[in-house]
Amino acid sequence: MADKVHDILKKRLGEHGYEKLMRIDNPALHEFVAKNIEHCNPDKVFICTDDPADIKYIREAAIRNGEEMSLATQGHTVHFDNYSDQARDKAHTLILLPKGKKLDKTIKTGDRDECLKEIHDIMKDIMKGKEVYVRFFCLGPTKSEFSMPTTQLTDSAYVAHSEDILYRQGFEEFVKQGKNARFFKIVHSAGELNDDKTSKNLDKRRIYIDLEDNIVYSANTQYGGNTIGLKKLSMRLAINRGSKEGWLTEHMLVMGVHGPNNRVTYFTGAFPSLCGKTSTAMLDNETIVGDDIAYLRKKDGEARAVNVEKGMFGIIMGINSVDDPIQWKALNTPGELIVSNVLVTPDKGAHWIGKDGDVPPKGINHSGEWHKGKKDKDGNEITPSHKNARFTVSLENLENLDPALHDPRGVVVGGMVYGGRDSDTWVPIEESFDWTHGIITKGAALESETTAATLGQEGVRKFNLMSNLDFLSVPISAYIQANLDFAKGLKKAPLIFSVNYFLKGKDGKFLNEKTDKKVWYRWAELRVHNDVEAIETPTGRIPKYDDLKRLFQEVLNKDYSKEDYNKQFMTRIPESLAKIERIKKIYETDIIDPPKVLFDTLEAQKQRLLEAQKKFGDYGTPDKFA
């Protein structure tokens, strides 16, 4: 078998490519590359090392083959996806399971044998006439116990270029780990392209995750969420592996909150879409380690976290100079940057929904030639940029970057935050009583209300435990148990907080300003170090008024009234009880074998709320519990 593999590689890679690949002493890798090159049958193979010349070759290939176009700002390029290939294809993204195995019904799965046959049929000769790029990256910092070597074969130079910006180069990590590398594998093809150089056969778009062989297959798509395999696709592989080995893969930001005397305390944070995750990660006067995915491990009795990535694949809609000054500066400064599915103006500028200035009258976007008032085949007006238009940029381009981004030890986690969009129940910030209480009542009970702008019906609560429901590859009960068990052996477990930026009053208006979150995190930072006391309510610990009044002055130079405090931090007992019943019903009906401690913890909270209701009525201001 080894001889056959090497014969294939010598023939397909050429002498120089073969020499590059043979620097990695890993027969399993060689076999993986040979097998998939033979099957997908590209005309050319490019082995990309960490050499800047190799990386430059791929960057230039994206322009050369028409997947990207240069913009007026030096280093900036634009990419367009097919008009119908603008988001994650949830319907065709499946976890492959052998017969007899099953996951919760909320997790989309497929029969492993049937799906592998289908994807292999789809990918047979799919790269014919193209060049394939064999990439090597490292998820997490290199030379670290967090390091996760990952290889991707892709015939899209745009995808390969995006990964250069988003991930740490990993060829030398593969060389270092050699035969010991337990690597993730990704095979992607954009498939046949149309005249616009976008994926054509969207009816055969498939994204399949094979947990047994740690392989992701992606075909007939270019959109980054379906093709940048190291992102949410490899995340599913990591969740599966971590659950078996005692570490966590979380859909979490990592940020440094700056406290007294130059102290920096690191927080992770999980937020469903449209709940404030990016705005939290980008808080001014704080520092960003990562905005999307974190690995968490226990080291010497401490919880430590790293950013799996080194770049940001962010939604560009709404970014402007007032609300997002740091991102705005990065988007308007020369340097390596890809924007996708925005409007390109005749002078090769980029415009997106919500950008400063007037909307240009015409240009080119994901629909082709565009002008104001242009409509699609269904009569719907086409916006200048897609609502899910993206930008891909290195975190090194952000002026609030934390120096610990590449620390191989990770950062010590002082606090973990769960935030949802909630108009009537959760207070702006609340600390859990302990680790189990936090994981259950904050993380495993996380919900988010839909907005009319996105889903057509406002106020529908969607359950999304830990903001990770879409990406789980293990039973939900096992995932919750892994989170509960993570605290075992820690000298001091991170404090767990819930936040809610969307609480409304009786008049339907928000009770907080956008900037108030700066205060909530400064208070949480003080709590981690036990610098301020808190008030115990039936659902958790809340700030004292005097502490918040001082922090509002220090952080925002703003007066903070007792009236606002009482409205914001009132315990809303009927709504809190209703939430408990909703969450219990989900776990009773939709989840396989949920842990008993979940129901015990929810029941204990229910009893505390009922007791408070007897004493104070339906709504209890903080002074009732002080």
C-alpha positions, 0 to 999 in steps of 0.5 A: 500500500505504501508503495502505491501511495508514493507512486501516486504522489510522485506522479501527481505532485511532481518532484518539487511537490513530492519533496515538500510533502515528504518533509512531513513524516506521516504515512496517514497524511500521505495516504489521505492526500494520495487517495483524494487527489486520485479521486477528485482528479485535479490537473495540478497539485500545489503543496503549500508550506509556510514559505511566504512565496507559497502563500503569495502564490495562492493569494495571486491565484485567487486573482488570476482565476477570477475568484477575487478582484482587487479593490482600490485600497491596497491589499483589499480584494472582493469575492462574490458567491453565487446569488443562492450560496450566501449562507451556511447550508444547514439542510445539507450539513450532516453529521455522519453516523454508523447504523445504530448510533443516534444523536438528539433530533435537533442535530442533523445527521445522516447514515454514514454508509449512504452519505459517504457513497453519495459524497464520493460519487459527487466528488469523483473527478470534480476537480478535473481541469483545476488546480488543488491547493494542499494546505496545512494549518494549526487550530490554536497556537503552534507548539502548544498542547492546544495545537490541532494540526489540520489539512485541507485540500481545496480547488478554490484559491479564495477559500485557501486565501481566506484560511491564510488570513484566519488561521496559523500556518501549520506546515512546520507543526505537521513536520514537528509532530510527524507520525504523532500528529492526530490531524483533522482532514478537509476535502473541498471543491467549489465544483463546476463554476459558471461564467461569474466564477461561482459554484454552479451545481448548488443542487449538489451542495453537500457538507458532510462531517465524518466523525469516525475518520475526522474528515469534512467533505464540502462540495459545490459551494464557495460561501466561507461558512460551508467551505472554510473547513477549519471554522464551524466544520472542524469545530464539530470534530473538535467537540467530539474529540474534546468530549472524550478527552476532557477539554471543551470546544466552545462557540465563545469569544475570548477577551481581556477586561481591564481592571484596577492597577493595570490588571487584565482578567480574561472572559469567554462569552457565548452569544447566539446570532444578533445577541451582541457577541461581536460588539462585546468582543470589540468593546473599546478600552478592552482587548480581544483575543478572539471573537468566535471559537475557543478551546478550553483546557485545564492546566495546573488547576486553572482553566485556560483558553485559546482562540482557535483562529487568528483572524475574523470572518465577520458580518460587515453589514452595519459597520460604521465609523461611529458604532464600530471605530476599530473595525471601521479603521481596519476596513479602511486601512491598506493591508490584506483584507477580503470582502465578500458579497458587497457592492463594488463601485465603478472606482473600485470602492466597496459599499455595504448596508449601513456604511457611512455615506450615501448608497451609490447609484450603481455598481457590481454585487453578488447579483451582477450589474446592480442599480438602485431599485434592481429586483430579483426574479421574485420581485424582491428588491436587491440590496446593495450588499447581501445582509450576510456579506462578510469581511475576512481580516487578521486580528493583527489589523485591529488596534485592540488586539490582546498580546496573548493571542498566540500565547501557547499556554492560553489565557487564564479564564476568570469568567464565562458569560452567556448572553441572549436576546431577552426582552422580559426576563434576564437582568442585564448582568447576573452571577451564578451561585456556583459552576453547576448553577451557571452551566444549567441556568445560564448556559444550558437554558440559553434562549434568544428572541427572533427579530422581525428584521431577520426572521419575519416574526418578532419575539419567538424564543429559540433555544440554543444551549451555550450558543452551540446547538448548531455545531454539536456532534455529541449527544446534548446530555453528554455535552452538558455533562462535559461542561459540568465535569470541566470544573473538577480539579480546578483550584478556582473555577471561572465565575459564570455570568449571564448578560442581557442587552435587550431588556425592555420596559412596559413601554417596549423601549430598551432599558439600557443604552448600547454602551452600558455593557462596558459597565457590566463587564467592569463589575464582573471583573471586580467580582472575579477578584472579590473586590465588590459584594453582590446581592443574592436573588432567587436566580443569582447574584446581582450588583449593588447600586452604589457599585454600579453608580460609581462604575457608570461615572468612572467608565462612561462619565454618566449618572446612573439613577436608582430608578433605572437600577430598580427597573433593570435589576428587578426579579421578574418572577412570573417570567422567570418561572415561565422560562423554567417551564419552557426549558424543562419541557425542551429537555423532557421532550427533545433531549435524550437522557438529560442529566438529573442534575439539570432538573434538580437545579431548575427545580431548586430555582423554581422553589426559590422564586415561589418563596420570593413570590409569596413574600414580595409578589410578582416583582421584587426590586433589589432592596427586597433581597439585600 
